[in-house]
Amino acid sequence: MADIRLIVGLGNPGPEYDNTRHNAGEWFLNQLADTFNTPLKPESKFFGKTARVTIAGQDVRLLYPTTFMNKSGQAVAALANFYRIEPEQILVAFDELDLPPGVAKYKVGGSSSQNGIRDIVAKLGNNKDFLRLRIGIGHPGHKSRVTGHVLGKPPADEKMAIESAIDEAVRCTEILLKNDLKQAQNRLHSFKT
């Protein structure tokens, strides 16, 4: 049984970012909150929107940082410190350029070029040992087009593929907390849209 006590979905605040690829982590968190009929509510001391849910009998906090992406660690550290949640008990969902739309994968630790992840690592005292849910958004082909790509809205077919992967990731998150990471990975990593 995975001991996850905090699930974070990354994105940028504001309506202009709602449907952008960079907010795939937020899409996941919103769907998770909807699955458990628990709305996210603004919580200024945690610099974001939060909720509390029970998944597979475990008490889990949900967090959407309302700081901008590159300041995500401020919210994660504030909530983790307040509730004494260790980095190993955190799952962070975010958009991943290196995976195509329709693919989502779990990964423990490691480095990342994603700004939100880098800030979380820094704010957790350079601890990289948290679990990540990488939601594929595809790569535009050249690094000069990355900013426009991540801050752009995906076309309908891509959005459907991303949403299908998120839907499966929500189901696999329940498997993760009920059983273990290996079972959740086996199912999620074999998912095809």
C-alpha positions in Angstrom: 0.0 0.0 0.0 1.5 3.3 -1.1 1.6 5.9 1.7 0.6 9.0 -0.3 -0.7 11.9 1.9 -0.5 14.8 -0.6 -1.5 14.9 -4.3 -0.5 18.0 -6.1 -1.6 19.1 -9.6 0.5 21.8 -11.3 -0.6 24.6 -13.6 -0.8 28.3 -13.9 -3.6 30.3 -12.3 -6.1 32.4 -14.2 -8.7 31.7 -16.9 -6.3 32.4 -19.8 -4.3 29.2 -18.8 -7.3 26.9 -18.0 -7.2 24.8 -21.1 -3.5 25.0 -21.9 -1.2 22.0 -22.0 0.8 23.4 -19.1 -2.2 22.9 -16.8 -2.5 19.1 -17.4 -1.6 18.6 -13.8 -4.5 20.8 -12.7 -6.8 18.9 -15.0 -5.8 15.7 -13.3 -6.3 17.2 -9.8 -9.7 18.6 -10.7 -10.9 15.2 -12.1 -9.6 13.5 -8.9 -11.5 16.0 -6.7 -14.7 15.5 -8.9 -14.4 11.7 -8.6 -14.6 12.1 -4.8 -17.2 14.9 -4.9 -14.9 17.3 -3.1 -14.5 20.8 -4.4 -11.1 22.5 -4.1 -11.3 25.6 -1.9 -8.9 28.6 -1.8 -6.5 28.4 1.2 -4.2 31.4 1.4 -1.8 29.9 4.0 -1.0 27.2 1.5 -0.9 29.5 -1.6 -3.4 27.4 -3.5 -6.7 25.5 -3.5 -7.0 22.5 -1.3 -9.3 19.6 -0.5 -9.3 16.6 1.8 -10.4 13.2 0.5 -10.3 9.6 1.6 -8.8 7.3 -1.1 -8.7 3.6 -0.3 -9.1 4.4 3.3 -6.2 6.9 3.4 -6.6 10.5 4.4 -5.2 12.5 1.4 -4.8 16.3 0.9 -5.2 17.7 -2.6 -3.4 20.8 -3.6 -3.4 23.1 -6.7 -0.8 25.8 -6.2 -2.2 29.2 -7.3 1.3 30.6 -7.5 2.7 30.5 -11.0 4.2 27.3 -12.1 7.8 28.3 -11.4 6.8 29.0 -7.7 4.9 25.8 -7.1 7.3 24.7 -4.4 6.1 27.6 -2.1 2.7 26.0 -1.9 3.9 22.4 -1.7 6.4 23.1 1.1 3.8 25.2 3.1 1.3 22.4 3.1 3.8 19.6 3.6 5.5 21.3 6.5 2.2 22.2 8.2 0.8 18.6 8.0 4.3 17.0 8.5 4.1 15.2 5.2 7.4 13.7 4.0 8.6 14.1 0.3 8.1 10.3 -0.1 4.4 10.8 0.7 3.8 13.3 -2.1 2.5 12.7 -5.6 2.9 15.6 -8.1 1.1 15.6 -11.5 2.4 17.7 -14.3 2.7 18.1 -18.1 5.5 16.2 -19.7 7.0 17.2 -23.1 8.9 13.9 -23.5 5.7 11.8 -23.6 3.1 12.0 -26.4 -0.5 13.0 -25.7 -2.5 10.0 -24.4 0.4 8.7 -22.3 0.9 9.1 -18.6 3.6 7.5 -16.4 4.6 7.4 -12.8 8.2 8.1 -11.9 10.0 8.3 -8.5 12.6 11.0 -8.1 15.1 12.0 -10.7 15.7 15.2 -12.5 13.3 17.2 -14.6 13.4 20.3 -16.8 9.8 21.1 -15.8 10.0 24.5 -13.8 7.4 23.5 -11.3 9.1 20.3 -10.4 12.5 22.0 -10.1 11.0 24.6 -7.7 9.4 21.8 -5.6 12.7 20.0 -5.4 14.4 23.2 -4.2 11.7 24.1 -1.7 11.8 20.6 -0.2 15.5 21.0 0.6 16.7 19.5 -2.7 14.8 16.3 -2.0 13.8 14.6 -5.3 12.3 11.5 -3.7 8.6 12.4 -4.3 6.4 10.4 -6.8 5.6 12.1 -10.1 2.7 11.6 -12.5 4.0 12.7 -15.9 1.1 13.5 -18.3 2.2 13.5 -21.9 1.6 16.7 -23.9 4.1 16.0 -26.7 7.0 18.0 -27.9 6.7 20.7 -30.6 9.9 19.5 -32.3 12.3 22.4 -31.5 13.2 24.0 -28.2 12.4 27.5 -29.6 8.7 26.5 -29.9 8.4 24.9 -26.4 7.0 28.0 -24.6 4.2 28.5 -27.1 3.5 24.8 -27.1 3.1 24.4 -23.4 1.1 27.7 -23.0 -1.1 26.8 -26.0 -4.3 25.0 -26.1 -4.2 21.5 -27.7 -6.3 20.7 -30.7 -9.4 18.6 -30.0 -7.8 15.2 -30.8 -4.8 15.9 -28.6 -7.0 17.2 -25.8 -9.1 14.0 -26.0 -6.0 11.9 -25.8 -4.7 13.9 -22.8 -8.1 13.6 -21.1 -8.2 9.8 -21.7 -4.8 9.4 -20.1 -5.8 11.6 -17.1 -9.0 9.5 -16.7 -6.9 6.4 -16.6 -4.4 8.0 -14.2 -7.3 8.9 -11.8 -8.3 5.2 -11.7 -4.6 4.1 -11.3 -4.2 6.6 -8.4 -6.8 4.6 -6.5 -4.9 1.4 -7.3 -1.7 3.1 -6.1 -3.2 3.9 -2.7 -5.1 0.6 -2.4 -2.3 -1.7 -3.6 1.1 -0.4 -4.5 3.1 1.6 -7.1 4.0 -1.5 -9.1 0.4 -2.5 -9.8 -0.5 1.1 -10.6 2.5 1.4 -13.0 1.7 -1.9 -14.7 -1.8 -0.7 -15.5 -1.1 3.0 -16.4 2.1 2.3 -18.4 0.2 -0.2 -20.6 -2.7 2.1 -21.3 -3.3 3.0 -24.9 -5.7 5.6 -26.3 
